[in-house]
Amino acid sequence: MSQELTKQTEATLTHHLQAFAEGDINAILSDYVEASILYTPDGPLRGLNQIRGFFSGVLENAPPGFMANFEMVRQDVEGEIAYIVWQSGSAVPLCTDTFIVRNGKIVVQTFAAHRT
């Protein structure tokens, strides 16, 4: 795998995580393109409008202390693929995301979480 490709994927992931931590929907969406797909347990979300709705819902419905309790458990990046495992206290004891990044944009993401 190209180290340059891995660095680009890491940079996109870092920006995405920072934008999420700040609750900045526009910054989050800047990491996606209209053709992006976000796979969730409720089915795939396609395009910026559906992805915006997902992140708006997550941020608006986050339990108290969600960001303060956010902890990255594992992060792996190789080439255009990034994989993270994270948790947020007892409210979200396990969550995982996989990202496929091309040209600095998330084109595919998978998301699954165990929420209490």
Buried (B, 14 or more C-beta within 10 A) or exposed (E): EEEEBBEBBBEBBEBBBEBBEEBBBEBBBBBBBEEBBBBBEEEEBEBBEBBBEBBEEBBEEBEEEBEEBBEEEEBEBEBBBBBBBBBBBEBBEEBBBBBBBBEEBBBBBBBEBEEE
